[in-house]
Amino acid sequence: MINRFVDRASEYLSRRKGLPVIIGVGLVIVNYFVQFFGGVPVIGFFATTDLLLHLGIVIGLLGILLGDAL
């Protein structure tokens, strides 16, 4: 089951190599705007922990590595 998922994911990403990088950049940009709404309870969590920033950087770097490997 996991093997099929990995095969389908690698085929999908091999045709769209820049997609994870674009998603990572988008998350970093969203994190910038989240900083302005730090007083809202749920958004405040994202603002104080910079979760979207870190997630965007990790996804972007993994996208670069996967794009080179595929």
N, C-alpha and C positions, 0 to 999 in steps of 0.2 A: 504494500500500500504506500509506504513512504517512498519506495523506489519509483513508483509511477508518478508521484507528486514531484519528485526531484527531476525526473525526465521531462515532465510537462513544463515545469518552471524553467528549466535550462533552455528548452526549445523556445519558450515565450521570450525569455530575456536575450537569447542570441539574435533575435530579430529586432529587438528594441534595446540596444546596448546603453543608451543614454537615459533611459527611464529612471533607474534608481538615483542617478545623479540629479536629475531634475526634481525628483521627489525630495531629495535631501536639501537642495537649495530652497525649495518651497517651504520646507519645515523651518529652516533657518530664518527665512523672511517672515513667516507666521510668528515665530518666537519674538522677533523684533516688535511686532504690533501687539503681542500679548503683554509686553512689559507696560503698556499704557493702561491696561485694565487690571492691575494688580489687586484692586479692592474687591473684586467679585470673587466669591469663595472658591469655585471650581477653577476659574482662570487664575486666581491667585496662587494656587498650587503650582501651576505650570510656570508662572512668572518667577516665583521664588526659587524653584529648583532648576530652571532653565532646561526642563526635560525635552522640549521640542528642539532646542539648540543641539543638545547632545545626541539626540536620536537622528537629527538631520545630518550631523557630521558623520556618524557611524554608517548610516545608509548611503551617504555619498561616497565615502571611502570604499565601502564594500561594492558599490556599483562600479567604481573605477577598477577595482581588482577583478570583479566578475566580467566586466567588459573586455579586459585584456585576455582573460583566460578563455572566454568563449569566442 
